[in-house]
Amino acid sequence: MGIDARLSELVTELGGELVGHDCRIRGIAPLHTAGDDDLAPYLDRRFAAQASTSIAAALLIRPTSRATLPGTLAPALWVHDDPEGVLDVLLGRIAKTDNAPAAGAHASAVVEPGATVAPSASIGPQSFVGARATIGERTVVGAGVVVEPGAVVGSDCVLGARSVLTSAARVGNRVCIGPGAVVGSEGFGFRLGKAPAEPGYDAIAALGPRRIPHVGLAVLEDDVEIGANTCIARATFGETRIRRFTKIDNLVQIGHNVDVGEGTLMAAQVGIAGSTTIGRGVLLGGQAGIADHLDVGHYARIAAKAGVIGDVPPETTYAGYPALPRLTWLRIWARLKGTGST
């Protein structure tokens, strides 16, 4: 599957300028592997050598790149002020065409009586949709997915293979959940007992942690994306909420009662402890850890591997362990290196 359109048609639709011969475009490929019916992006002068030998039907470039083009060129150029945006649109179309399953439930799927599944939704092989669960229009439920009784999934969502939505899950529209992800699992909440009053008691049994019941929800608002094997805990009571347009990478852990603001980005292996609030537009680098009951302000930046143990003001950048304002951390590190410390 691919695009299969005249280049002139794409230029008319998405803007830009066609330089050279019109041609039919059937796919998108890198410069060095593109065939004679592919569109290849040329977005950096470092790839000039590949552009000079590419047999692509056309190159997608920005206006400032024309001066850096090598002498041997593709038959056509698509000059656009936002070539990355064009690629996003075209790749989205290819993905939708290549991955669109047929509506209806696979013969091996189990949809319990009382579940509400839209006619245009697709339920994959060996998936389970429990009673009182709701699946919206055009939502794709992959193979082996579990949607527990009472869970709610909106329209145009994608649930990756073997993902699990517990009864606490409330999922909006256009949400993508990666393979193996879990939404609405029990939070890591335990209460320690008191020390034994008399000798002879089993100290471990007396002091050992007792699970705190969790009865709240895990809410994913519209246009959220959750990576593979990410886990989002339900609230003890109330809500764990991931607000709209937030994008979360693979292997992320979000604790109970966490509130994540709109448009936040989290890289892989981030961990956020319970009852912490993350503002809108926050960037969290890989393996950053956020302690419980904290506030991370709007548009803050948390560097990779940072260990946040206190509130982070809005529009600041924190790094290090424990996390400090980035410039402060760099000065401390430079001083340590200057003294020969390791």
MARZADO-566851 format. One line per 10 residues: their letters; for each residue x, y, z of N, C-alpha, C. Coordinates in steps of 0.02 Angstrom, whole numbers, plus 50000, padded with zeros to 5 digits. Layout:
REM MARZADO-566851
a	X:Y:Z:X:Y:Z:X:Y:Z; ...
REM end
This chain:
REM MARZADO-566851
mgidarlsel	50042:49941:50000:50000:50000:50000:50045:50062:50000; 50018:50118:49974:50056:50180:49973:50012:50239:49959; 50040:50288:49923:50004:50350:49910:49965:50345:49844; 50001:50329:49790:49972:50320:49723:49933:50382:49701; 49971:50436:49689:49940:50499:49665:49991:50536:49623; 49966:50579:49579:50011:50622:49541:50042:50673:49588; 50105:50689:49577:50139:50738:49619:50104:50805:49615; 50082:50824:49555:50047:50888:49547:49984:50890:49590; 49949:50834:49597:49889:50832:49639:49907:50843:49712; 49961:50812:49734:49982:50821:49804:50003:50893:49817
vtelggelvg	50038:50923:49769:50059:50993:49778:49999:51039:49781; 49950:51027:49738:49889:51067:49739:49854:51061:49806; 49852:51001:49833:49816:50989:49895:49853:51016:49956; 49918:51004:49959:49956:51019:50020:50000:51080:50015; 50002:51112:49956:50040:51173:49948:50111:51161:49926; 50147:51216:49915:50216:51212:49891:50221:51224:49817; 50278:51207:49789:50292:51219:49718:50322:51156:49686; 50297:51140:49628:50324:51084:49589:50375:51111:49540; 50436:51085:49545:50490:51105:49499:50510:51043:49460; 50507:51046:49395:50525:50988:49354:50464:50952:49328
hdcrirgiap	50473:50888:49313:50421:50849:49281:50371:50822:49331; 50307:50823:49311:50257:50789:49351:50268:50714:49347; 50249:50678:49399:50259:50606:49400:50209:50575:49449; 50203:50509:49447:50159:50474:49493:50200:50451:49553; 50174:50465:49613:50207:50446:49675:50167:50389:49706; 50201:50335:49721:50168:50277:49752:50191:50263:49823; 50245:50293:49844:50270:50280:49911:50318:50334:49934; 50341:50327:49996:50392:50371:50025:50449:50328:50050; 50510:50348:50035:50568:50308:50054:50628:50354:50064; 50678:50331:50103:50740:50370:50111:50776:50377:50044
lhtagdddla	50819:50426:50041:50855:50440:49978:50891:50379:49951; 50925:50342:49995:50969:50289:49971:50931:50225:49952; 50866:50220:49971:50829:50159:49953:50768:50174:49910; 50756:50237:49894:50696:50256:49856:50698:50226:49786; 50640:50202:49764:50633:50179:49695:50611:50235:49649; 50601:50218:49585:50586:50270:49536:50513:50293:49537; 50474:50269:49586:50406:50296:49595:50396:50320:49667; 50452:50333:49703:50448:50356:49772:50463:50430:49778; 50435:50459:49830:50453:50526:49852:50504:50519:49908; 50560:50554:49903:50613:50550:49954:50625:50619:49984
pyldrrfaaq	50624:50625:50050:50638:50689:50082:50713:50704:50082; 50730:50765:50064:50799:50790:50069:50796:50851:50115; 50810:50840:50180:50799:50891:50230:50863:50916:50263; 50920:50888:50243:50983:50908:50275:51039:50900:50224; 51083:50950:50220:51137:50948:50171:51186:50891:50183; 51184:50861:50243:51228:50804:50256:51212:50745:50210; 51152:50745:50182:51132:50690:50138:51138:50708:50065; 51179:50758:50049:51187:50780:49979:51214:50723:49936; 51261:50684:49962:51289:50630:49922:51236:50578:49906; 51192:50562:49953:51138:50515:49939:51089:50544:49888
astsiaaall	51077:50609:49893:51031:50641:49845:51059:50637:49774; 51125:50642:49768:51155:50642:49701:51150:50575:49667; 51141:50521:49705:51137:50455:49674:51067:50424:49680; 51022:50459:49712:50955:50432:49722:50917:50427:49655; 50878:50374:49648:50836:50366:49588:50763:50382:49603; 50751:50418:49659:50683:50437:49677:50650:50477:49621; 50584:50469:49616:50547:50507:49565:50547:50581:49581; 50548:50599:49646:50546:50669:49666:50578:50676:49735; 50605:50735:49747:50632:50752:49812:50587:50804:49845; 50575:50795:49910:50537:50843:49949:50588:50885:49988
irptsratlp	50589:50951:49975:50640:50994:50004:50607:51059:50028; 50644:51095:50070:50623:51163:50089:50658:51213:50043; 50632:51274:50037:50661:51322:49989:50735:51335:50002; 50757:51337:50064:50827:51352:50079:50874:51296:50060; 50846:51236:50046:50888:51179:50028:50907:51178:49955; 50874:51218:49915:50887:51214:49842:50959:51231:49826; 50989:51277:49864:51057:51297:49850:51107:51242:49867; 51088:51194:49908:51135:51142:49929:51126:51078:49888; 51081:51078:49841:51069:51017:49803:51128:51001:49759; 51145:50937:49753:51200:50916:49709:51180:50924:49636
gtlapalwvh	51229:50915:49592:51217:50925:49521:51168:50876:49491; 51172:50812:49511:51127:50761:49484:51065:50757:49527; 51007:50771:49497:50946:50775:49537:50893:50728:49512; 50842:50718:49555:50783:50682:49534:50746:50722:49481; 50704:50689:49443:50667:50725:49390:50623:50781:49416; 50602:50779:49479:50556:50829:49506:50575:50848:49577; 50559:50910:49594:50567:50934:49662:50500:50960:49687; 50484:50942:49749:50426:50970:49783:50454:51017:49837; 50450:51082:49825:50477:51133:49869:50422:51156:49915; 50433:51149:49981:50381:51165:50029:50412:51196:50091
ddpegvldvl	50378:51246:50120:50404:51279:50180:50403:51233:50241; 50361:51183:50241:50355:51137:50298:50356:51065:50272; 50413:51041:50249:50415:50973:50223:50401:50920:50276; 50420:50933:50339:50405:50885:50392:50329:50878:50401; 50294:50934:50397:50221:50930:50402:50190:50891:50345; 50217:50899:50284:50193:50860:50227:50204:50786:50239; 50263:50769:50264:50277:50698:50278:50229:50670:50329; 50214:50709:50381:50167:50685:50432:50100:50668:50400; 50076:50710:50356:50011:50698:50324:50014:50635:50281; 50065:50630:50239:50069:50574:50193:50081:50508:50229
lgriaktdna	50125:50509:50280:50137:50447:50317:50074:50426:50355; 50036:50474:50379:49973:50457:50413:49925:50422:50366; 49923:50444:50304:49879:50412:50256:49902:50341:50240; 49967:50332:50234:49993:50265:50220:49977:50218:50279; 49988:50243:50340:49974:50201:50399:49901:50182:50402; 49857:50229:50388:49785:50214:50391:49765:50164:50338; 49795:50170:50279:49779:50123:50225:49805:50054:50238; 49866:50051:50264:49899:49986:50274:49873:49947:50334; 49846:49983:50383:49829:49950:50446:49756:49949:50463; 49714:49964:50414:49642:49968:50428:49610:49899:50424
paagahasav	49592:49869:50481:49559:49803:50479:49485:49810:50465; 49454:49755:50449:49382:49755:50435:49343:49765:50499; 49286:49798:50493:49242:49807:50550:49213:49740:50573; 49194:49737:50636:49165:49676:50664:49213:49640:50709; 49188:49588:50741:49228:49549:50789:49254:49485:50756; 49317:49470:50769:49347:49407:50746:49310:49348:50777; 49311:49292:50742:49275:49233:50766:49300:49210:50834; 49364:49222:50850:49392:49199:50913:49384:49251:50969; 49359:49310:50954:49350:49361:51005:49290:49345:51049; 49291:49369:51110:49235:49360:51156:49207:49429:51172
vepgatvaps	49145:49440:51153:49110:49502:51170:49051:49483:51213; 49054:49498:51277:49002:49476:51322:48935:49513:51311; 48881:49479:51326:48816:49513:51323:48815:49575:51367; 48786:49628:51342:48784:49690:51379:48839:49738:51360; 48889:49716:51322:48940:49761:51296:48911:49801:51238; 48932:49863:51231:48911:49905:51176:48970:49917:51129; 48968:49887:51070:49022:49892:51022:48994:49924:50958; 49021:49980:50937:48997:50014:50877:49004:49968:50816; 48959:49971:50769:48962:49928:50709:49026:49937:50669; 49055:49997:50670:49115:50010:50630:49180:49992:50667
asigpqsfvg	49174:49971:50730:49234:49952:50768:49259:49883:50746; 49323:49870:50759:49353:49806:50742:49381:49774:50805; 49361:49712:50818:49383:49676:50877:49427:49618:50854; 49491:49619:50872:49539:49571:50846:49535:49503:50877; 49574:49456:50849:49571:49387:50872:49591:49380:50946; 49554:49336:50981:49566:49318:51050:49562:49379:51098; 49527:49430:51077:49515:49486:51122:49453:49474:51163; 49448:49512:51219:49391:49505:51264:49363:49574:51279; 49297:49581:51270:49262:49642:51287:49207:49623:51337; 49214:49649:51398:49169:49628:51451:49101:49663:51449
aratigertv	49056:49636:51488:48989:49665:51494:48993:49737:51518; 48950:49779:51492:48944:49850:51507:49002:49891:51481; 49050:49859:51447:49103:49898:51415:49076:49932:51353; 49107:49987:51333:49086:50025:51275:49146:50035:51228; 49137:50019:51165:49188:50030:51113:49158:50075:51060; 49190:50132:51045:49163:50182:51000:49174:50166:50926; 49148:50210:50885:49151:50202:50812:49224:50201:50787; 49236:50155:50741:49299:50149:50705:49359:50134:50750; 49346:50116:50811:49401:50097:50856:49426:50028:50838; 49492:50020:50840:49524:49956:50823:49551:49925:50887
vgagvvvepg	49526:49866:50903:49548:49828:50961:49592:49772:50935; 49657:49773:50951:49704:49726:50924:49697:49656:50953; 49741:49612:50932:49738:49542:50954:49753:49535:51028; 49714:49495:51062:49727:49478:51132:49715:49535:51181; 49679:49586:51161:49665:49642:51205:49611:49623:51256; 49617:49649:51316:49566:49639:51368:49535:49707:51384; 49470:49712:51374:49432:49771:51394:49383:49747:51447; 49397:49762:51510:49358:49734:51564:49288:49763:51568; 49243:49729:51602:49175:49754:51609:49173:49825:51635; 49134:49867:51602:49125:49936:51624:49174:49985:51596
avvgsdcvlg	49228:49963:51564:49276:50009:51533:49243:50046:51476; 49266:50107:51463:49237:50148:51410:49293:50171:51363; 49284:50158:51298:49332:50178:51247:49295:50218:51194; 49321:50276:51176:49288:50319:51128:49297:50298:51056; 49288:50345:51011:49292:50332:50939:49362:50342:50912; 49378:50306:50857:49440:50315:50820:49502:50301:50863; 49495:50256:50909:49552:50236:50952:49586:50174:50923; 49647:50162:50945:49684:50102:50927:49711:50071:50992; 49691:50010:51006:49715:49974:51065:49762:49919:51042; 49826:49927:51057:49877:49880:51033:49869:49811:51062
arsvltsaar	49900:49763:51028:49895:49693:51047:49912:49683:51120; 49871:49643:51154:49881:49623:51224:49881:49681:51274; 49856:49737:51254:49846:49790:51303:49786:49773:51347; 49783:49804:51406:49730:49789:51454:49699:49855:51478; 49634:49860:51472:49596:49915:51500:49552:49886:51555; 49566:49904:51617:49526:49877:51671:49459:49913:51675; 49418:49892:51720:49353:49922:51728:49357:49996:51748; 49416:50018:51772:49425:50087:51791:49442:50133:51733; 49455:50106:51674:49479:50145:51617:49422:50185:51585; 49436:50248:51572:49392:50292:51534:49434:50326:51481
vgnrvcigpg	49424:50307:51419:49468:50327:51364:49428:50370:51316; 49456:50427:51297:49423:50474:51252:49428:50453:51179; 49426:50501:51135:49427:50489:51063:49498:50497:51035; 49512:50459:50982:49576:50464:50947:49635:50450:50992; 49626:50403:51037:49679:50383:51084:49714:50321:51057; 49780:50320:51060:49820:50262:51039:49854:50232:51101; 49843:50168:51112:49872:50133:51169:49916:50077:51141; 49980:50077:51159:50027:50031:51130:50020:49960:51155; 50051:49913:51121:50047:49843:51141:50071:49832:51213; 50034:49792:51250:50054:49775:51317:50042:49828:51370
avvgsegfgf	50016:49885:51351:50004:49938:51400:49944:49919:51444; 49944:49946:51505:49890:49933:51553:49863:50000:51578; 49799:50009:51571:49767:50070:51594:49716:50052:51648; 49727:50079:51708:49679:50068:51762:49698:50012:51810; 49761:49992:51811:49783:49941:51858:49783:49968:51929; 49787:49924:51978:49791:49944:52048:49854:49986:52060; 49847:50041:52096:49905:50081:52113:49948:50048:52166; 50010:50071:52172:50057:50044:52221:50046:50081:52286; 49992:50061:52321:49973:50094:52383:49968:50043:52439; 50010:50051:52490:50012:50005:52547:50018:50046:52612
rlgkapaepg	49992:50018:52666:49998:50050:52730:50035:50002:52778; 50085:50030:52811:50124:49989:52858:50087:49982:52924; 50094:49922:52954:50064:49911:53020:50106:49940:53076; 50082:49932:53136:50119:49957:53195:50163:49902:53223; 50215:49923:53258:50261:49875:53288:50224:49831:53338; 50242:49767:53344:50207:49722:53391:50216:49746:53463; 50161:49743:53500:50163:49766:53570:50195:49715:53616; 50195:49651:53599:50221:49599:53643:50269:49555:53604; 50317:49526:53639:50362:49479:53605:50324:49417:53583; 50350:49386:53532:50318:49325:53508:50274:49337:53447
ydaiaalgpr	50257:49400:53433:50219:49414:53372:50264:49405:53311; 50234:49389:53258:50269:49388:53194:50278:49461:53172; 50340:49486:53177:50352:49557:53163:50335:49574:53090; 50352:49529:53045:50338:49543:52974:50263:49547:52963; 50226:49501:52994:50154:49503:52985:50124:49566:53016; 50152:49588:53073:50125:49647:53106:50143:49711:53070; 50206:49715:53048:50230:49776:53016:50219:49776:52940; 50207:49717:52913:50204:49709:52840:50152:49754:52808; 50166:49775:52747:50120:49821:52713:50053:49789:52697; 50000:49828:52707:49933:49807:52690:49908:49849:52631
riphvglavl	49882:49815:52581:49860:49850:52521:49803:49897:52536; 49807:49958:52508:49753:50006:52512:49708:49995:52452; 49644:49982:52461:49600:49972:52403:49598:50033:52358; 49595:50021:52293:49590:50074:52244:49523:50067:52208; 49484:50120:52211:49417:50118:52181:49406:50175:52131; 49457:50214:52117:49450:50271:52072:49459:50252:51999; 49463:50302:51956:49466:50294:51884:49535:50310:51857; 49548:50288:51795:49605:50309:51755:49578:50337:51690; 49586:50403:51681:49553:50438:51626:49606:50461:51575; 49597:50442:51512:49638:50467:51457:49594:50511:51414
eddveigant	49611:50574:51410:49571:50620:51370:49586:50612:51295; 49553:50651:51254:49559:50645:51181:49631:50655:51158; 49649:50618:51105:49712:50626:51069:49774:50611:51111; 49765:50570:51162:49822:50547:51202:49853:50485:51168; 49918:50478:51174:49953:50417:51150:49994:50388:51207; 49988:50322:51214:50022:50285:51268:50065:50231:51235; 50129:50229:51252:50175:50182:51221:50168:50111:51247; 50205:50066:51215:50202:49995:51233:50225:49984:51305; 50189:49940:51340:50207:49918:51408:50208:49975:51459; 50174:50028:51443:50165:50081:51493:50107:50063:51538
ciaratfget	50113:50082:51602:50061:50066:51651:50036:50131:51684; 49971:50138:51685:49939:50197:51716:49891:50171:51769; 49906:50188:51832:49867:50162:51887:49802:50200:51897; 49751:50165:51919:49688:50198:51937:49698:50236:52002; 49655:50283:52015:49659:50323:52077:49637:50281:52137; 49663:50299:52195:49638:50270:52257:49563:50284:52262; 49546:50347:52255:49477:50369:52241:49484:50434:52201; 49433:50452:52165:49440:50508:52119:49468:50483:52052; 49517:50521:52024:49542:50506:51957:49617:50511:51952; 49647:50467:51914:49711:50478:51881:49693:50505:51812
rirrftkidn	49720:50562:51792:49698:50592:51728:49758:50611:51685; 49756:50589:51622:49804:50608:51571:49767:50654:51523; 49785:50716:51522:49747:50765:51484:49765:50765:51410; 49723:50795:51371:49724:50789:51298:49791:50808:51267; 49806:50774:51213:49866:50785:51172:49931:50765:51206; 49927:50735:51264:49988:50710:51296:50013:50647:51259; 50078:50642:51252:50109:50585:51217:50159:50552:51264; 50150:50488:51276:50190:50451:51325:50225:50394:51290; 50289:50387:51300:50331:50337:51268:50321:50268:51300; 50361:50220:51279:50358:50152:51306:50385:50149:51377
lvqighnvdv	50361:50099:51415:50389:50081:51480:50387:50138:51530; 50333:50175:51531:50323:50229:51578:50276:50206:51633; 50288:50226:51695:50246:50210:51751:50216:50274:51779; 50149:50277:51781:50114:50334:51810:50072:50310:51868; 50086:50337:51927:50054:50313:51987:49983:50339:51997; 49952:50315:52051:49883:50333:52064:49875:50407:52080; 49819:50434:52058:49799:50504:52071:49846:50556:52039; 49886:50535:51992:49928:50583:51955:49884:50621:51905; 49899:50685:51896:49865:50726:51847:49917:50754:51799; 49912:50735:51736:49961:50756:51685:49928:50807:51640
gegtlmaaqv	49960:50865:51632:49931:50919:51594:49931:50908:51519; 49896:50952:51484:49888:50947:51412:49955:50954:51376; 49963:50914:51323:50020:50921:51279:50087:50904:51310; 50088:50865:51363:50151:50845:51393:50182:50787:51354; 50248:50786:51352:50285:50732:51319:50330:50697:51370; 50325:50630:51371:50366:50590:51416:50405:50538:51377; 50471:50538:51385:50513:50487:51353:50512:50422:51394; 50543:50371:51366:50539:50304:51394:50566:50301:51466; 50535:50258:51506:50556:50239:51573:50549:50296:51624; 50509:50345:51609:50491:50395:51659:50448:50361:51713
giagsttigr	50457:50382:51775:50415:50358:51830:50388:50417:51869; 50323:50418:51879:50291:50472:51916:50253:50441:51974; 50272:50460:52035:50241:50432:52094:50173:50465:52107; 50135:50434:52153:50066:50452:52162:50053:50523:52183; 49995:50549:52160:49968:50614:52181:50011:50673:52160; 50053:50664:52110:50092:50719:52082:50054:50751:52025; 50062:50817:52018:50030:50854:51964:50084:50878:51915; 50075:50861:51852:50120:50883:51798:50082:50935:51757; 50112:50993:51747:50078:51046:51711:50072:51034:51636; 50044:51081:51602:50037:51074:51529:50104:51087:51495
gvllggqagi	50114:51052:51438:50172:51064:51397:50239:51047:51428; 50239:51003:51478:50301:50983:51511:50338:50931:51468; 50404:50935:51467:50446:50885:51434:50484:50846:51486; 50477:50779:51485:50511:50736:51533:50559:50690:51495; 50624:50696:51508:50673:50654:51475:50672:50583:51501; 50705:50539:51464:50705:50468:51479:50732:50453:51549; 50698:50408:51584:50716:50384:51650:50712:50437:51705; 50680:50494:51691:50669:50542:51744:50621:50513:51795; 50633:50528:51858:50590:50504:51911:50561:50562:51951; 50496:50561:51963:50463:50615:51999:50433:50586:52062
adhldvghya	50452:50613:52120:50426:50588:52184:50352:50606:52192; 50322:50580:52245:50250:50588:52254:50231:50656:52282; 50169:50676:52271:50139:50736:52299:50177:50800:52281; 50202:50803:52220:50239:50862:52196:50199:50898:52143; 50220:50960:52128:50193:50999:52073:50249:51017:52026; 50242:50997:51962:50288:51017:51910:50251:51068:51867; 50277:51128:51863:50241:51183:51833:50235:51178:51757; 50191:51219:51730:50179:51220:51657:50245:51234:51620; 50254:51196:51566:50310:51206:51518:50378:51196:51550; 50381:51161:51606:50446:51144:51635:50480:51090:51592
riaakagvig	50546:51085:51600:50587:51036:51565:50625:50996:51617; 50618:50930:51614:50653:50885:51661:50702:50843:51620; 50766:50849:51633:50816:50813:51594:50815:50739:51608; 50843:50701:51561:50847:50629:51568:50883:50610:51632; 50857:50558:51666:50885:50530:51727:50881:50577:51787; 50846:50632:51780:50839:50677:51837:50797:50645:51891; 50814:50659:51955:50775:50634:52011:50743:50693:52046; 50678:50703:52034:50643:50762:52059:50614:50746:52127; 50635:50783:52179:50611:50771:52247:50576:50832:52277; 50568:50884:52237:50534:50945:52260:50495:50975:52202
dvppettyag	50454:51024:52217:50415:51057:52165:50461:51090:52113; 50437:51093:52051:50474:51123:51997:50435:51183:51971; 50464:51243:51973:50427:51302:51950:50412:51299:51875; 50361:51335:51853:50345:51337:51782:50403:51364:51740; 50407:51338:51678:50454:51364:51628:50526:51363:51651; 50544:51313:51691:50613:51304:51711:50638:51237:51686; 50704:51229:51686:50735:51166:51666:50775:51138:51725; 50758:51076:51745:50791:51043:51801:50830:50983:51776; 50886:50969:51809:50928:50912:51791:50964:50887:51853; 50990:50826:51848:51032:50798:51901:50993:50758:51952
ypalprltwl	51032:50733:52001:51003:50690:52054:51035:50708:52120; 50999:50740:52166:50930:50763:52157:50926:50821:52107; 50868:50828:52076:50861:50877:52023:50866:50948:52050; 50903:50989:52013:50913:51060:52028:50904:51099:51964; 50897:51165:51968:50899:51204:51906:50960:51185:51864; 50950:51176:51800:51001:51145:51757:51069:51181:51762; 51070:51247:51760:51134:51282:51763:51169:51272:51830; 51130:51269:51883:51159:51254:51949:51190:51185:51949; 51154:51136:51922:51180:51068:51919:51245:51065:51878; 51246:51100:51822:51306:51099:51780:51366:51131:51815
riwarlkgtg	51353:51185:51852:51408:51217:51889:51435:51170:51943; 51390:51136:51978:51412:51088:52030:51453:51032:51998; 51429:51007:51941:51465:50953:51908:51533:50976:51884; 51536:51037:51857:51600:51064:51834:51649:51071:51893; 51623:51094:51951:51666:51102:52009:51692:51033:52033; 51647:50983:52034:51668:50916:52053:51722:50889:52006; 51711:50900:51941:51762:50876:51893:51827:50913:51903; 51823:50977:51920:51885:51016:51929:51925:50995:51988; 51891:50966:52039:51928:50942:52098:51952:50871:52091; 51938:50840:52033:51960:50772:52022:51913:50720:52050
st	51856:50740:52075:51808:50692:52101:51777:50652:52045; 51756:50591:52058:51724:50549:52007:51655:50530:52031
REM end
